[in-house]
């Protein structure tokens, strides 16, 4: 057993030695492989290290380049800002609003864009800015609102309701168009007139209104001087019909040509030049010495005549007394206007200068707009009339004329249309206003009647007693009725009374007191007057008398004759439709003329048209 065991042990030991030898070899191989792996890793790390460094350097260079570029951009912006600051643009100021409804849309669009829709502003800030842009009536409409967030919306609502009503804005434009001052033959007046017409027409177009209507053509033509209208008619021809656009275009061309001609003729200045100092001195002396007549009575020439005179011949030097004398405003002869023998009466003289001012006799403005402040040399009254129109000096002579009929029955009722044709109604010239006692506060609302065929004005005895009017004296009235050749003489008393005008002022007139002026005026409803075309025009003006909405009777207690007719009725006329017109007056616009009516006329009018004179 021992021998066998020893051999086994040796075998095991040999096997162990072999195993140890193999294990060592494997270990050495592994160790060698490890070294190779480590070597390769170190080698790889050494190879990757320059790439990382390059990446770092590249990032550094990019950051440096970015900082340089940003710096350059900042410098560029700074230089651009400096360059812009050197060119200063004008500051844009938003327009203010003073309550003029025709300018509301312009104001609201501007304010809405700049402030109202700005989300960066609070309501208090908007309200504060709104207040700063309101003036007059507009500012007063929101004066009671405290400055707060909630009240801002309330203020906007108040302003829109009061000034932003589209129909009221349209009516305002119509009213201003109709009441525009009649243009004169001066270039500046024509330019101003054209600009106003153009503005109103464009505004009405923005408000979706149809402005290409015959009534606008008639209105524009009625406010142009005759010389200008003739030139426009020649350009348009006889066969072409005027439209608003063609008329305004031709008018614009005419104004531009006139302006160009004036600039070429007066390249340095428009004022008259005097080559001789003596001429300038004579002109200055004449203005100082001429008094009321020569100072306010220019020699009227058309612009074409003035242009030809200034361009082709030198103005002759006048002697001082010739310059001082001037020309008569009525007959254009060399004498004072109040010494005119061709036109002796006040009515004739007023007819000659119809449309001019009765205080200074100049064109281009009305009586109430006149700034002349001189007393009449005959009656001493200040700022009332020109001395050539003094009623004390130039009282109308006695006249014997015809009257339609005398009316003795107070209870008689007559139709409004006088001597009408079949199916046609004639609207008489009436006005509704307040009559006042000049010496007291007693007054009464009266429907008065205009009659240019009567030489005198009349008031009923009943109205005179009601107002306690003072009787000033007596006058004789001469009446001639149809079928009689002999005049009937009637002695009446006369009095003074005040008539309230549309402006709120009063005009004093003298009227004869008679028992009855006329039978009652029957005012009936006429369908044509309520048509859309007529109402569109009528609503845009202030009428002197209302259009009846139901059949009614109205007494005529005051008749304005030709002695004061032209003091009330002005020269402007608007064609509403064929035969129907609007006449401008100081009591409002008078709707008069003929209009179609199916009502059958069963009786004639007995209106009194008495013509009188002082014996």
Secondary structure, 3 states (H helix, E strand, C coil): CHHHHHHHHHHHHHHHHHHHHHHHHHHHHHHHHHHHHHHHHHHHHHHHHHHHHHHHHHHHHHHHHHHHHHHHHHHHHHHHHHHHHHCCCCCCCCCCECCCHHHHHHHHHHHHHHHHCCCCCCHHHHHHHHHHCECHHHHHHCCCCCCCHHHHHHHHHHHHHHHCCHHHHHHHHHHHHHCCCCCCCCHHHHHHHHHHHHHHHHHHHHCCCCCCCHHHHHHHHHCCCHHHHHHHHHHHCCCCCCCHHHHHHHHHHHHHHHHHHHHHHCCCCCCCCCCCHHHHHHHHHHHHHCHHHHHCCCCCCCHHHHHHHHHHCCCCCCCHHHHHHCCCCCCCCCCCHHHCCCCCCHHHHHHHCCCCCCCCCCCCCCCCCCCCCCECCCCCCECCCCHHHCCCCCCCCCCCEECCCCCCCCCCEEECCCCCCCCEEEECCEEEEEEECCCCCCEEEEEEEECCCCCCCEEEHHHHHHCCCCEEEEEEEEEECCCCCCCEEEEEEEEEEEEECCCCCEEEEEEEEECCCCCEEEECCCHHHHCHHHHHHHCCCCECCCCCCCCEEECCCEEECHHHHHHHEEEEEEEEECCEEEEEECCCEEEEEEEECCCCCCCCCCCCCCCECCC
